[in-house]
Every structure is written in C-alpha cells, then in structure tokens.
C-alpha cells in the first residue's frame, strides 16, 4: 500500500518538471524558501533516500535480515 501511494505521488513528477523551462527558476513558494527548482528536486530525492533507509532499519530490526 505504501509503495503504491509513493508511486502514485511520484508519477506526476515528470509532468511537473516539464513545466519548467529551466531548473534554475525560482521556487513558486518564495515566502517559505528562497531557492531554485533544482535545489527542491535534489532535496526531495535526498529525503526519499533518507526515509527509505529508515524503513530498512526498521524492517531489519523486525525480521533480522539485511538486503543489499
């Protein structure tokens, strides 16, 4: 279920990114962050990887196995 939700959310990312002519364009929400689209994209990739790692730690704790 979680994987399905994640895939559904990320399926729209290519269309969203295609809307930008340049990844150096400023973010739409300048009231909360002053950076460009490239920064936000890399930040989201980093956060996804970090939380995926957290999920692996929890799973390893529960079932005692490690995946490589």
PyMOL commands that set and color helices and strands:
alter all, ss='L'
color gray80, all
select helices_A, chain A and resi 2-10+13-18+37-63
alter helices_A, ss='H'
color red, helices_A
deselect
rebuild
show_as cartoon
